[in-house]
């Protein structure tokens, strides 16, 4: 089944981004076509002001016409199309998962009058979708929708926090989405030189339904998506996690191109898998990180693979590894600890949620939400960057914690860069007073 919708925007633009909202995803496009690195000041050049709210317009009907389409969770540009992976009614599914695992402390449906969930949790429509934007015709087309699978029971925690037990509860056979969300996308060049679009998923196992591992979809034409082989007894076939996300490509020191993905819980960090020939599925993938390393973000930078690990006690950590196809887990070098060396009383960010290479720097986006029991607390998120030589760390949120820090524990890492001012949450991503020609 396919449907096409026309964008309310007139002309194609060159810079796109997606934002997931609680009620119907919104895909925004920057109205101006030619904006040279907005907000970034290169050495010896004039400062360019960052884009303003008026520069953004909706590029698609909210939720692609369906308010239950809550999250734009992944994007990729490939062969003249922008692909967007979504999640339907994730807020309801998330509430149900917490209700089934909170010993009665959380209820379903939610009491929030602004959140509309079916009274019967079996009526939650979790069928994730993949849409693509045609640049020539300026229209959106749904090219894939999660299939359904029959479930007849679910698992939930019972007993008490002190003595938890896993209960299995029968239900009327019900059709449930096979994919709850399309959590990551990337274009990968196969060993034979061809390209394919890979899409990673979240499984409804996350809400307690018994079904197979989270799937990885693959497409060679952008219209037809097939899951990688996941036969029982193979690595993917026996995979027990509920989510696969953050797919990236990295070329190792042995010259081989590999697909890397992060597997873990639907809510966050986990382990890292690699495959030279991911199309083969099954046991073409293998685990490359130790069990204690809970990775929340990863990136290929300057010939190395960078892994951000969450640490809810001391603050995030950043590692560098050199994938060479040898024994695993790969040896790692620690680059950052304690959330960027902040003292504990400053509540350092507990994980990295994003990484992006730009102008020979690797930018690191932190997470300021700290878990407190069954709730959470919102603290300032922080932005960092490190250079290609791994000798400079910079924090764009605080100004005074980096001076005087020398090489860390004998490693080839020192913090020497500094920030000239503190910016509040609503200040622009620009600082023309910096002497190093950065942001």
C-alpha positions as CSV (number, residue, x, y, z in Angstrom):
1,X,0.0,0.0,0.0
2,X,1.3,3.4,-1.0
3,X,0.1,6.9,-0.6
4,X,1.4,10.2,-1.9
5,X,1.0,13.7,-0.4
6,X,2.1,17.0,-1.7
7,X,4.3,19.3,0.4
8,X,3.0,22.7,1.3
9,X,6.4,24.1,0.4
10,X,6.9,25.3,-3.1
11,X,10.6,24.9,-4.1
12,X,13.1,22.2,-3.3
13,X,15.7,23.3,-0.7
14,X,19.2,22.0,0.0
15,X,19.2,21.6,3.8
16,X,16.7,19.4,5.6
17,X,16.2,18.2,9.1
18,X,13.6,16.3,11.1
19,X,12.1,16.9,14.5
20,X,9.9,14.3,16.3
21,X,7.1,15.7,18.4
22,X,4.7,14.1,20.8
23,X,1.6,14.5,18.6
24,X,2.5,14.0,15.0
25,X,6.0,14.3,13.7
26,X,7.0,17.5,11.9
27,X,9.5,17.6,9.1
28,X,11.0,21.0,8.6
29,X,13.0,22.5,5.7
30,X,15.2,25.5,5.7
31,X,13.6,27.9,3.2
32,X,16.8,29.6,2.0
33,X,18.5,27.4,-0.6
34,X,22.1,28.7,-0.2
35,X,23.2,29.1,3.4
36,X,27.0,28.7,3.8
37,X,27.5,26.8,7.1
38,X,25.0,28.9,9.0
39,X,26.2,30.1,12.4
40,X,29.8,28.8,11.9
41,X,32.7,31.2,11.6
42,X,35.8,29.9,9.9
43,X,39.2,31.5,10.5
44,X,39.6,34.7,8.5
45,X,36.0,34.9,7.4
46,X,33.1,37.1,8.4
47,X,30.5,35.7,10.8
48,X,27.3,34.4,9.3
49,X,24.2,34.7,11.5
50,X,22.4,31.5,12.3
51,X,19.1,30.7,10.7
52,X,16.0,32.1,12.5
53,X,12.6,30.5,13.1
54,X,11.2,32.3,10.1
55,X,13.7,30.5,7.9
56,X,12.0,27.1,8.6
57,X,8.7,25.9,7.1
58,X,6.9,22.6,7.2
59,X,8.1,20.3,4.4
60,X,5.3,17.7,4.9
61,X,1.8,17.5,6.5
62,X,2.2,16.9,10.2
63,X,2.6,13.2,10.8
64,X,2.3,12.7,7.1
65,X,-1.4,13.3,7.6
66,X,-1.6,11.0,10.7
67,X,-1.3,12.4,14.2
68,X,-0.3,8.9,15.5
69,X,2.9,9.2,13.4
70,X,4.7,10.6,16.4
71,X,8.4,10.4,15.6
72,X,10.7,11.1,12.6
73,X,13.3,8.7,14.0
74,X,15.7,8.4,11.0
75,X,16.6,10.0,7.7
76,X,18.8,9.3,4.8
77,X,19.4,11.0,1.4
78,X,19.8,8.5,-1.4
79,X,19.5,8.6,-5.2
80,X,17.6,11.9,-5.2
81,X,15.1,11.0,-2.5
82,X,14.9,11.9,1.2
83,X,13.9,8.8,3.2
84,X,12.2,9.2,6.7
85,X,11.6,6.4,9.1
86,X,8.8,6.9,11.7
87,X,7.2,5.4,14.8
88,X,3.4,5.2,15.4
89,X,1.9,5.7,18.8
90,X,5.3,5.3,20.5
91,X,4.1,7.3,23.5
92,X,1.3,4.8,24.1
93,X,3.7,1.8,23.6
94,X,6.2,3.4,26.0
95,X,3.6,4.0,28.6
96,X,2.4,0.4,28.3
97,X,6.0,-0.9,28.6
98,X,6.5,1.0,31.8
99,X,3.2,0.0,33.2
100,X,4.0,-3.6,32.6
101,X,7.3,-3.3,34.4
102,X,6.7,-0.9,37.3
103,X,5.0,-3.1,39.9
104,X,1.8,-1.1,39.6
105,X,3.5,2.3,40.1
106,X,2.7,3.4,36.5
107,X,-0.7,3.0,34.9
108,X,-2.0,2.6,31.4
109,X,-3.6,4.4,29.7
110,X,-1.8,7.6,30.8
111,X,-3.7,10.1,32.9
112,X,-2.5,13.0,30.7
113,X,-5.5,14.5,28.9
114,X,-3.3,15.6,26.0
115,X,-2.1,12.1,25.3
116,X,-4.7,10.0,23.4
117,X,-4.2,6.2,23.8
118,X,-6.6,3.4,23.2
119,X,-8.2,2.1,26.5
120,X,-7.3,-1.5,25.3
121,X,-3.6,-1.7,24.9
122,X,-4.1,-4.4,22.2
123,X,-5.6,-1.6,20.0
124,X,-2.3,0.4,19.9
125,X,-1.3,0.7,16.3
126,X,2.5,0.5,16.3
127,X,3.1,0.0,12.6
128,X,6.2,2.1,11.7
129,X,6.4,3.6,8.3
130,X,9.1,4.7,5.8
131,X,8.3,7.7,3.6
132,X,10.4,9.4,0.9
133,X,10.3,12.8,-0.6
134,X,10.6,13.3,-4.4
135,X,12.7,16.3,-5.0
136,X,11.5,16.8,-8.6
137,X,7.8,16.6,-7.9
138,X,7.9,17.9,-4.2
139,X,5.7,15.1,-3.0
140,X,5.9,12.5,-0.2
141,X,5.3,8.8,-0.8
142,X,4.9,6.0,1.7
143,X,7.1,3.2,0.5
144,X,7.0,0.8,3.4
145,X,4.8,-0.1,6.4
146,X,5.6,-2.6,9.1
147,X,3.9,-6.0,8.6
148,X,1.8,-7.5,11.3
149,X,2.4,-10.6,13.3
150,X,0.2,-12.6,15.7
151,X,0.9,-12.6,19.4
152,X,-0.9,-14.6,22.1
153,X,0.9,-13.6,25.3
154,X,3.0,-11.0,26.9
155,X,5.6,-10.8,29.6
156,X,5.6,-8.4,32.5
157,X,7.3,-8.0,35.8
158,X,5.2,-9.0,38.8
159,X,5.9,-9.4,42.5
160,X,7.7,-6.5,44.1
161,X,10.8,-4.3,43.7
162,X,12.5,-6.4,46.4
163,X,11.4,-9.7,44.9
164,X,10.6,-9.3,41.2
165,X,9.2,-12.1,39.1
166,X,8.6,-12.4,35.4
167,X,5.0,-13.2,34.6
168,X,3.6,-14.6,31.4
169,X,0.0,-13.6,30.6
170,X,-2.1,-15.1,27.8
171,X,-4.2,-12.8,25.6
172,X,-6.6,-13.2,22.7
173,X,-4.5,-13.8,19.6
174,X,-3.9,-10.3,18.3
175,X,-2.1,-8.8,15.3
176,X,0.8,-6.6,16.4
177,X,3.3,-4.6,14.4
178,X,6.5,-6.4,13.7
179,X,8.5,-3.1,13.7
180,X,7.7,-0.5,16.3
181,X,10.0,2.1,14.9
182,X,12.6,2.7,12.3
183,X,15.4,3.9,14.5
184,X,18.3,4.4,12.0
185,X,19.1,4.6,8.3
186,X,22.3,4.7,6.3
187,X,23.5,4.0,2.8
188,X,26.1,1.3,2.7
189,X,28.4,0.3,-0.2
190,X,28.4,-3.5,-0.5
191,X,31.6,-5.5,-1.1
192,X,30.7,-5.7,-4.8
193,X,30.5,-1.9,-5.1
194,X,26.7,-1.6,-5.2
195,X,24.7,0.5,-2.7
196,X,21.8,-0.4,-0.5
197,X,19.8,1.5,2.1
198,X,19.8,-0.2,5.5
199,X,17.1,0.6,8.1
200,X,17.3,-0.5,11.7
201,X,14.3,-1.1,13.9
202,X,12.8,-1.4,17.4
203,X,10.9,-4.6,18.2
204,X,7.6,-4.7,20.1
205,X,9.4,-7.2,22.4
206,X,10.1,-3.9,24.2
207,X,6.4,-3.9,25.5
208,X,6.6,-7.6,26.4
209,X,5.3,-9.3,23.2
210,X,7.0,-12.5,22.3
211,X,8.5,-12.3,18.7
212,X,11.8,-12.4,17.0
213,X,14.7,-10.0,17.4
214,X,14.7,-6.5,16.0
215,X,15.0,-6.6,12.2
216,X,17.4,-4.9,9.9
217,X,15.7,-3.9,6.6
218,X,17.6,-3.6,3.3
219,X,16.5,-2.0,0.0
220,X,18.4,-1.7,-3.4
221,X,15.7,0.4,-5.1
222,X,14.1,2.5,-2.3
223,X,10.7,0.9,-2.9
224,X,11.1,-2.7,-1.8
225,X,12.5,-3.5,1.7
226,X,13.4,-7.0,2.9
227,X,14.7,-8.1,6.3
228,X,18.2,-9.5,6.6
229,X,18.3,-13.3,7.2
230,X,17.8,-14.1,10.9
231,X,17.7,-17.8,11.0
232,X,17.5,-19.5,14.5
233,X,20.9,-20.6,15.7
234,X,22.7,-17.6,14.1
235,X,24.0,-14.4,15.7
236,X,21.1,-12.3,14.4
237,X,18.5,-15.1,14.8
238,X,19.3,-15.5,18.5
239,X,19.8,-11.8,19.2
240,X,18.0,-10.9,22.5
241,X,18.0,-7.1,22.5
242,X,14.9,-5.1,21.6
243,X,16.5,-2.3,19.5
244,X,19.1,-1.8,16.7
245,X,20.0,1.7,15.9
246,X,22.7,4.2,14.8
247,X,24.0,2.5,11.7
248,X,27.2,3.9,10.3
249,X,29.9,3.0,7.8
250,X,33.6,2.8,8.8
251,X,36.6,1.6,6.8
252,X,39.0,-0.2,9.1
253,X,42.8,-0.2,9.1
254,X,42.7,-3.4,7.1
255,X,41.0,-1.4,4.3
256,X,37.6,-3.2,4.6
257,X,34.4,-1.3,4.7
258,X,32.0,-2.4,7.5
259,X,28.5,-1.6,8.7
260,X,28.3,-0.8,12.4
261,X,25.1,-0.8,14.4
262,X,24.3,-0.3,18.1
263,X,22.1,-3.0,19.7
264,X,20.4,-2.6,23.1
265,X,17.2,-1.6,24.8
266,X,14.6,0.5,23.1
267,X,15.4,3.4,25.4
268,X,19.2,3.8,25.0
269,X,22.7,2.5,25.1
270,X,24.0,-1.0,24.3
271,X,26.6,-2.9,22.4
272,X,28.2,-2.4,19.0
273,X,28.0,-5.0,16.1
274,X,29.9,-5.0,12.8
275,X,29.6,-6.7,9.5
276,X,31.7,-6.7,6.3
277,X,28.9,-8.2,4.3
278,X,25.7,-7.1,6.2
279,X,23.4,-8.3,3.4
280,X,24.1,-11.9,4.4
281,X,22.6,-11.3,7.8
282,X,22.6,-14.3,10.2
283,X,26.2,-14.7,11.5
284,X,27.8,-12.1,9.2
285,X,27.5,-9.8,12.2
286,X,29.6,-10.0,15.4
287,X,29.9,-8.2,18.7
288,X,32.9,-5.9,19.0
289,X,32.5,-4.2,22.5
290,X,33.0,-5.6,26.0
291,X,29.8,-6.2,28.1
292,X,30.5,-3.3,30.4
293,X,30.7,-0.7,27.6
294,X,27.2,0.6,27.1
295,X,27.5,2.6,23.9
296,X,25.0,5.4,23.2
297,X,26.5,7.0,20.1
298,X,29.2,6.2,17.5
299,X,31.0,7.8,14.7
300,X,33.8,7.3,12.1
301,X,36.4,10.1,12.4
302,X,39.9,10.5,11.2
303,X,40.3,6.8,10.4
304,X,39.2,5.6,13.8
305,X,35.9,4.5,15.3
306,X,34.6,6.7,18.2
307,X,32.2,5.3,20.8
308,X,30.3,7.3,23.5
309,X,29.5,5.3,26.6
310,X,26.8,6.3,29.1
311,X,27.6,6.4,32.8
312,X,24.7,7.5,35.0
313,X,27.0,7.8,38.1
314,X,30.1,9.7,36.8
315,X,29.2,11.1,33.4
316,X,29.7,9.9,29.9
317,X,33.0,8.4,28.5
318,X,34.5,8.6,25.1
319,X,36.6,5.8,23.5
320,X,38.5,5.3,20.3
321,X,39.0,1.9,18.7
322,X,40.8,0.8,15.6
323,X,38.8,-1.9,13.8
324,X,41.1,-4.2,11.9
325,X,39.1,-7.4,11.6
326,X,41.1,-9.1,14.4
327,X,40.1,-10.4,17.8
328,X,37.2,-8.8,19.6
329,X,36.4,-7.0,21.7
330,X,38.7,-4.5,20.0
331,X,41.3,-2.7,22.2
332,X,40.1,0.8,23.1
333,X,41.7,4.1,24.2
334,X,39.9,6.3,26.7
335,X,39.7,9.9,25.5
336,X,37.2,11.5,27.9
337,X,35.8,10.5,31.3
338,X,33.4,12.0,33.9
339,X,31.2,13.8,31.3
340,X,34.1,16.0,30.1
341,X,35.9,16.1,33.4
342,X,33.1,18.0,35.2
343,X,33.0,17.6,39.0
344,X,30.1,15.5,40.2
345,X,28.4,18.5,41.9
346,X,28.0,20.0,38.4
347,X,25.9,17.0,37.3
348,X,27.8,16.1,34.1
349,X,25.9,14.8,31.1
350,X,25.5,11.0,31.6
351,X,25.6,10.1,27.9
352,X,26.3,11.2,24.4
353,X,23.3,11.1,22.1
354,X,24.9,12.4,18.8
355,X,28.2,12.7,17.0
356,X,28.9,14.6,13.8
357,X,32.0,15.4,11.9
358,X,32.3,19.0,10.7
359,X,35.4,21.0,9.5
360,X,37.9,18.5,10.8
361,X,36.3,18.4,14.3
362,X,34.1,15.7,15.8
363,X,31.2,17.3,17.6
364,X,29.6,15.5,20.6
365,X,26.0,16.1,21.7
366,X,25.4,15.3,25.4
367,X,22.2,14.4,27.2
368,X,21.1,16.5,30.2
369,X,18.2,14.3,31.3
370,X,19.2,12.3,34.4
371,X,17.2,9.4,35.6
372,X,15.8,9.5,39.1
373,X,13.9,6.3,39.9
374,X,10.8,6.2,37.8
375,X,11.0,9.9,36.8
376,X,13.7,12.1,35.3
377,X,15.3,15.5,35.8
378,X,16.2,18.0,33.1
379,X,19.6,19.5,33.3
380,X,21.6,21.5,30.7
381,X,22.7,19.4,27.7
382,X,26.3,20.1,26.7
383,X,28.0,20.3,23.4
384,X,31.7,19.3,22.9
385,X,34.1,18.9,20.1
386,X,37.5,17.3,19.7
387,X,40.1,17.7,16.9
388,X,41.5,15.2,14.6
389,X,44.7,14.8,16.6
390,X,42.6,14.0,19.8
391,X,44.4,16.7,21.7
392,X,41.8,19.4,22.1
393,X,38.5,19.2,24.0
394,X,36.1,22.0,24.1
395,X,32.9,22.5,26.0
396,X,30.4,25.0,24.5
397,X,28.2,25.2,27.6
398,X,30.6,26.1,30.5
399,X,33.5,28.4,30.3
400,X,35.9,27.7,33.1
401,X,36.5,24.0,33.6
402,X,39.2,23.3,31.0
403,X,42.1,25.6,32.0
404,X,45.1,23.9,33.5
405,X,44.0,20.3,32.6
406,X,47.0,18.4,31.3
407,X,47.4,15.1,29.5
408,X,45.0,12.5,30.9
409,X,46.6,9.5,32.6
410,X,49.5,9.4,30.2
411,X,47.3,9.2,27.1
412,X,47.7,11.4,24.1
413,X,44.9,13.6,25.2
414,X,44.9,17.1,26.7
415,X,42.3,19.8,27.2
416,X,43.6,23.1,26.0
417,X,40.7,24.9,24.3
418,X,38.4,27.2,26.2
419,X,35.1,29.0,25.8
420,X,34.8,32.8,26.2
421,X,31.2,32.9,27.4
422,X,28.3,30.9,28.8
423,X,25.2,30.7,26.6
424,X,21.7,30.0,27.8
425,X,19.4,27.3,26.3
426,X,17.8,29.8,23.9
427,X,20.9,31.5,22.7
428,X,22.1,30.9,19.1
429,X,24.7,28.4,18.2
430,X,27.3,31.1,17.5
431,X,30.1,32.9,19.3
432,X,32.0,35.4,17.2
433,X,34.2,36.4,20.2
434,X,36.2,33.2,20.1
435,X,39.9,33.7,19.1
436,X,40.4,30.2,17.6
437,X,38.0,30.7,14.6
438,X,35.5,28.2,15.9
439,X,31.9,28.6,16.8
